[in-house]
Amino acid sequence: MSQRVSLRKYVSLQLEPAIMQSMLWDDVRVFLAVQRTGSHKQAARLLAVDATTVSRRVAALEEALGTRLLLRTPDRLQATRAGELLAERAERMEAEALAGERELSAADARLEGTVRITAADGLLHYVLLPALADFRRLHPAVRVDFIADNRELDLSRREAEVAVRLTRPREPALVARRLGELRMSLFASPEYVERRGAPRNVSALSAHDFIGFDAALDALPQVKWLRRTVREPHYVVRANTTTAQALACAEGHGIALLPVFVGANEPRLRRLMPRLVGPTRELWAVSHVDLRANARVEACISWLARVVSGPREEQ
């Protein structure tokens, strides 16, 4: 008998009945998170627990099943063959469970309960949180859990109910509502302008210091726009979040390309060269098709449409 056939028989006879037990299923959910993300730390972030708990739960599952499920490689935690087979069956069980949850949620006409909204940190910090009081006044029985994450969380796996994204989704299971455009411009602090002067034209930008995204995000459209506008930006600070860039800019470290709403809500920033047409990105509110009839999800999307489509942009 081949090793592959042996493993499949082992999983069918031993692992699948075992994961039907509720106690083991909780551990399997943790294992799936590690298998998908490749690290205890990232899985812990996804599950909102600490990394020690994740490591302990995976070890308990391996002990209960009597087999190794994950191996550490230089780049990530990699599933063994037994781990891959367990993941295949566990994902099917998870999909059925989540589909059932969505069906129940879709029929919920009550304006109460919890809605998890995922959005980029800058939008969350400068637009959604300042406007939250209005939503809570209208819907006091709905709790909003915000997830600040630049990654596209999996709405089919209920990692969130609503996502604000910069691209329209292509997955047939997702529905989207266009919220408007995210306009961007160049900003600096008054202290930086006093120290280095304000650039009067595009060619003058090459003599200035810049704050931008981490190099791993060079493929973003706004980063490409800046590199086309300033051939070789002299970066003095790079960060992977908009909020960190805005704060570094406000502290006078350099010029940053930021959403216009950030500058409108950060009094320590000054908009530079306002006639320069900066890049724009579309904003979409995305949810799972099964949740279209869910009252609290629809209330959140309607609120997002009011808040995100017209944030104050005066500068």
N, C-alpha and C positions, 0 to 999 in steps of 0.2 A: 504493500500500500504506500502510495506516495505521501510525502510530508504534507502536501496541500490537502489531499483527501482526508488524511488523519486529523488535521486541524479543523476542517469543516465538520467532520463527524463529532469531534470533541466539543465544538461550539454548539452544534445542534442538540447534543444530548446533555451537556452540562451547563454551558453558559446561558443559553436562552431561558431554560426554566429558572435559573438562579436570578436573572435580572427581573423576573416577574415579581420577586419579593420586594415589597416597598422599601425595606431598609437598604437592600442592595441597589435598587433603582436610583436612590439619591446619590450613591457613590458613582453609579454609571454616568449620571448627568455631569458630575464633576470630571470624570474621565473623558467624556466627549468634549468638554470645554478645553481640556489640556491637549487632546488629540488635534483639535481644530486650530488652536493658537500656537502650540509648540512650546509652551512654557507654563510653569506653575504661576508665575507672576501675572501674565496676561490673562490666564484663566481666572485667577482670583479677582482681577479687575472686572472681568465680564460678569462674574457671579456675585460681586459685591461682598466677598469674604477675604480673609487674609491668606497669603500664600502657604503658610504652615498648615492651615486647615485643608487646602487643596492637596498638598503632598500627603497628608495623613489619610485622607479619604481614598486617594488612589492606592496607597500602600495597603489599606484595609481591603479594598476590592481585589487586589492581586492575591492577597493572602486567602481571602474567602474562596476565590476561584482556583487557586493553586497553580497560577501561571503568570509569567511576566507579560505585561501589557505595553510597557513603554521602555525605550532605551534612549540614553542620552548620547547625542551626536554633537560635534563641534558647533552646529548651527541651531539645533532645536531638539526637543524631545520627540522621538520618532516612534510610532506604533510598531510593535512586533506583528508577526503574521496573526497571532491570536488576537492581538489588539485590533487589527484591521477588521477581522471577522466579527468581533464583538461590536465594533463601531457600526458595521453595516446593519446588524440586526437591531442595535439600540437606536440607530437613526430612524429606522422604520417605525419602531414603537413610539419614538419621540414625535414623529410626524403625525401619527394617528392621534396621540394625546393632544398635540397642539391644534390639530384640526377640530377636535371636539371642543377644546376651549374657545376657539374662534367662533364656532357655531353658537355656543352658549352666549358668548359676548355679543355677537351680532344681534341677537334678539333682545338685548338689554336696552330698554327705553328709559331707564332711570338716569337722571343726571346726578349720579353719585358713584363713588368708587375712585380708582386710581388710573391715571393715564401717564405713561412714560413717553416723554418727548426727547428725542436726540437731535442735537444741533451742534454746529461748530462753536467753539468757545467764545469767539468774538460776538457772534449774533446772540448767544445766550447771555453774555455778560452785559452788553451795551444796549440790547433791544428787548429781549424777552423778560428778563428779570425786572427791569424798571417798569414794565407794563403788567406785571403779574397781579398787582392789586386790583386792577380792573376786572380781570378774569375771576378772581376769588370773590369779588363783590357780586358778580353775576351768577356764579356757580359755587356757592360756599361748600357744598357737599362733595365736590370733585377735588381730589388731591392730585397735584401735578408733580411728577418726579422727573427732573431734568437730568439728562446724560450728556455731558460735554465731551464730544468725541468727533474727530475729523474723519474717522473710518465710517463706512457704510454698514451699520449694524443690520443684522438679518431680521427683518420684520416677520418672515415666515416662521422663525423660531421664537418669536415673541421677545426678542431682545429689547424691543421697544414697540409701542403701538403707533407712534407718529414720528416721522423723520423730516427734518427740513434739509433738503439737499440742493446742491448746485447744478445737478444734471437731472434730466427727466429719466425715470427708470424704464428699462425695457422689459423687465420680467412681467409676464402676463398676470401673475398673481398680485401685482401691486397696482394701485390707482394713485394718480397724482393730480394736484390742483396747483396751477401756476400762481405764485404769489407776487411776482413782479421781477424787477432787476436789482442786482446788487452792484451799485456803482462804486468805483474806486478812484482815489486821487492821491497825490503826494502830500505828506504832512511833515512838519518839523515843530520843535518847541520854540517859543520866543527866545529862549536863552541860546539855542543853537543858531538861530538867525542872527542874533546880535553878535555872536562870536565869529561866525563864518560868512555871514551875509546871505541874502536870499537870491537863489538863482533866477536870472531874468529870462533865460531861454533854455532850450533843451541842451544845447552844446555846453552850457555852463554846468550841467549836472555832473559831468565827469570829474569835476574837481571837488566833489562833495563826498561825505561819508554816508553809507547806507545801512539800514537795518532791514533784514529780509528773512525769508523762510530758510529752514535748514536745507542743506544741499540735497538731501534725499527727496525734497519736494520741488526740485527744479522743473519738473514736467507740468506743474500747475500753469494754467493759462496766464494768470497775472504775473507770475515770475518770468514767463517768456516775454510778456509785453514789456516788462522793465528792462530785460536784456536787449530787446530790440530798440528801446528808447535810449538807454545808456549802455553803450557797447560792452563795457566791463565795469559794472558797479563795484565800488570799493566798499565791501561789506566790513563793518567793524563789529556788528552783532548779528547773529543768526539764531532763530528760534523756530520751533515747530508749531507755535500757537500765535494767533492774531493778538490775543491779550498781552502776551509777553512782548511782542514787537511794539504794540502801542505804548506800553509802559516804558520800554527802553527809549522810544522816541520822545515821550513826554519828559524823560529825564535828561534830554539834550544830547544823546549819543549820536544822532544822525537823522537822515531823512528816511521815511518809511512810506511804502505804498499800502494804504489802508482803505477799508470800506469807508465811504463818506459818512455813514452813520456813526462810526467810531469817533471821527473828528468832531462831529456835532455833539457828542455826549462826553467828550474829554476836554475840559476847559484849558488844559495845558498844551493843546495842540493848535497849530495854525496851518491852514491850507495854503499850499504853494502853487503858483502858476495855475489858477482856477480855470483858465481858458484851455489848458492842455486836456484833451479828451482822454481820460484813462480807460482801462479795461472794464467791461461789465460781465457779470455772470447772472444766469437765470436762477431764481429761487423757486423751489417746488416743495409743497407739503405732500408727503407720501405716506400711505397706509396700506394695509392688506385689504384685498377686495372683500374678504369675509367680514370686515368691520365697518362696511359702508353704512349699515343701519344702526350702529352703536351710537347712542345719543351723546355720551360724554366724549367719544372720539370726534364726532362731528362738531361738537361745541368747541373743542380745542382747535380744530382745523379752521373753523370760522373765526375764532379769535386770532389765530396766526395770520389769516388773510387780512384782518384789520390792522394788526400791529406791524407785520413784516412788510406789507406792500407800501406802507407810507410812513416809515420812521423819519423823524425830523432830521433834515440834512442841511439846514442853513449854516453857512460859514462865511 
